[in-house]
Amino acid sequence: MTPEKAVEVEEIKGGWWRTAETLLRVTSMGLCVVSLTVMLKNTQSNEYGSLSYSDLSGFQYVVYTNGICAMYSLVSAFYFAIHRPLTLAYAWAFFVFDQVVTYLVLTAVAAAVETLFLAYRGNKDVAWSEACTEFDSFCGRAKTSVAITFGTIFCYITISLFSSFRLFSTYEDPIPFFIGKSAGIAAFP
């Protein structure tokens, strides 16, 4: 597909497509910032001691990941708000980075859910007692932060679908590495 044709296809999808994608990116940025703020302020002290997000590596990972996701969402939302046509290189870059951020946030939520599970249930085999009976408000705020980060995952799954559709429907298939009689390329009608 020629660059002119790609621009035409982008302009046809451009109006609502870019608006929806920009709104999703801004929404995910907001969700990341809120989740990050809730987790950063998450600390509790009582007669048993004090507990903070920085004491648990799963929650630290959520904080760092939400920070990375918020920064990427800000930069990419700004780019999409400008309304310039996407080149093949930018389409690939956004596709790859959207996938990376989606999986990064997904792994952060998995780590945080595991940490919350251990905080609620404990693990008697390694002598880790449940902490949420003594630090209930800490666990409540951690659950809130993780739930908000789940919203970020849904935003980024949708963004990844948008970027993959834009990339693979706008541009032609890449040239196969091996061209021969036995090279079969799957093509669906």
C-alpha positions in Angstrom: 0.0 0.0 0.0 1.4 3.4 -0.9 1.8 6.1 1.8 -0.9 8.1 0.1 -3.4 5.2 0.3 -2.4 4.7 4.0 -3.2 8.3 4.7 -6.5 8.0 2.9 -7.4 4.9 5.0 -6.3 6.7 8.1 -8.4 9.7 7.3 -11.5 7.6 6.7 -11.1 6.0 10.1 -9.6 9.1 11.6 -12.5 11.0 13.1 -14.1 8.8 15.6 -11.2 6.3 15.6 -8.6 8.8 16.8 -11.0 10.3 19.3 -11.9 7.0 20.8 -8.2 5.9 21.0 -7.2 9.3 22.5 -9.9 9.1 25.1 -8.9 5.5 26.0 -5.3 6.6 26.4 -6.3 9.6 28.6 -8.6 7.4 30.6 -5.8 4.8 31.2 -3.5 7.6 32.2 -6.0 8.9 34.8 -6.6 5.4 36.1 -2.9 4.8 36.5 -2.4 8.1 38.3 -5.3 7.4 40.7 -4.1 3.8 41.4 -0.5 5.1 41.9 -1.7 7.8 44.3 -3.8 5.4 46.3 -1.0 2.9 46.6 1.7 5.6 47.4 -0.5 6.8 50.3 -1.2 3.3 51.6 0.3 3.0 55.0 -1.0 1.9 58.4 0.4 1.7 61.9 -1.0 0.0 64.9 0.2 -1.9 68.0 1.7 -4.7 65.8 3.9 -2.3 63.8 3.5 -0.4 60.6 2.9 -1.5 57.1 3.5 0.4 53.9 3.3 -0.4 50.2 7.1 -0.2 50.1 7.4 -3.2 52.4 5.9 -5.5 49.8 7.6 -6.0 46.4 4.3 -6.8 44.6 2.9 -3.4 45.5 6.1 -1.7 44.6 5.9 -3.3 41.2 2.3 -1.9 40.8 3.5 1.6 41.7 6.4 1.5 39.2 4.3 0.0 36.5 1.5 2.5 36.9 4.1 5.3 36.7 5.5 3.9 33.4 2.0 3.3 32.0 0.9 6.9 33.0 3.9 8.4 31.2 3.4 6.3 28.1 -0.3 7.1 28.0 0.4 10.8 28.3 2.9 10.8 25.5 0.8 8.6 23.2 -2.4 10.5 23.9 -0.6 13.7 23.0 0.6 12.2 19.8 -2.9 11.0 18.8 -4.5 14.3 19.8 -2.4 16.2 17.2 -4.1 14.4 14.3 -1.2 13.7 12.0 -1.2 10.7 9.8 0.5 7.6 11.1 3.4 6.2 9.1 4.2 2.5 9.0 7.1 3.0 11.4 4.9 4.8 14.0 2.1 2.3 13.6 4.5 -0.6 14.4 6.0 1.4 17.3 2.7 2.1 18.8 1.6 -1.5 18.3 4.7 -2.9 20.0 4.6 -0.4 22.9 0.9 -0.9 23.4 1.5 -4.7 23.7 4.4 -4.2 26.1 2.5 -1.8 28.3 -0.6 -4.1 28.3 1.5 -7.1 29.4 3.5 -5.1 31.9 0.3 -3.9 33.6 -1.1 -7.4 33.5 2.0 -8.8 35.3 1.8 -6.0 37.9 -1.8 -6.9 38.7 -0.9 -10.6 38.9 1.9 -9.8 41.4 -0.4 -7.5 43.4 -3.2 -10.0 43.5 -0.8 -12.7 44.8 0.5 -10.3 47.4 -3.1 -9.5 48.5 -4.0 -13.2 48.6 -1.1 -13.9 50.9 -2.0 -10.8 53.0 -5.5 -12.2 53.5 -4.8 -15.9 53.7 -1.2 -16.1 54.8 1.0 -19.1 54.1 1.5 -21.5 57.0 4.2 -23.5 55.2 6.6 -20.5 55.3 5.3 -19.0 58.5 3.7 -16.0 56.8 0.6 -15.1 58.8 -2.3 -13.2 57.4 -1.9 -9.4 57.8 -5.3 -8.1 56.8 -6.9 -9.0 60.2 -4.5 -6.5 61.9 -4.1 -4.0 58.9 -7.6 -3.9 57.5 -7.5 -0.4 56.1 -4.2 -1.1 54.4 -5.6 -4.1 52.7 -8.7 -2.2 51.7 -6.7 0.6 50.0 -4.5 -2.0 48.3 -7.6 -3.8 46.9 -8.9 -0.4 45.6 -5.6 0.3 43.9 -5.6 -3.2 42.3 -9.2 -2.8 41.2 -8.4 0.5 39.5 -5.4 -1.1 37.8 -7.8 -3.8 36.4 -9.6 -0.9 34.7 -6.3 0.1 33.2 -5.9 -3.4 31.8 -9.2 -3.2 30.1 -8.4 0.1 28.6 -5.0 -1.2 27.3 -6.5 -4.4 25.9 -8.9 -2.2 23.9 -6.0 0.1 22.8 -4.0 -2.9 21.7 -6.9 -4.1 19.6 -7.2 -0.6 18.0 -3.5 -0.4 17.3 -3.3 -3.9 15.9 -6.4 -3.4 13.7 -4.9 -0.1 12.4 -1.6 -1.6 11.6 -2.7 -4.9 10.0 -5.7 -3.4 8.1 -4.0 -0.3 6.7 -0.6 -1.7 5.5 0.2 -4.6 3.2 1.6 -7.9 4.5 5.3 -7.9 4.9 7.5 -9.7 2.3 8.1 -13.2 3.4 11.7 -14.1 4.3 11.8 -17.3 2.2 10.2 -17.3 -1.2 9.9 -20.6 -2.8 7.5 -23.2 -4.0 7.2 -24.9 -0.6 6.6 -21.6 1.2 3.0 -21.5 2.2 1.5 -18.3 3.6 -1.8 -18.6 5.3 -4.3 -16.3 3.9 -7.9 -16.1 5.0 -10.6 -14.8 2.6 
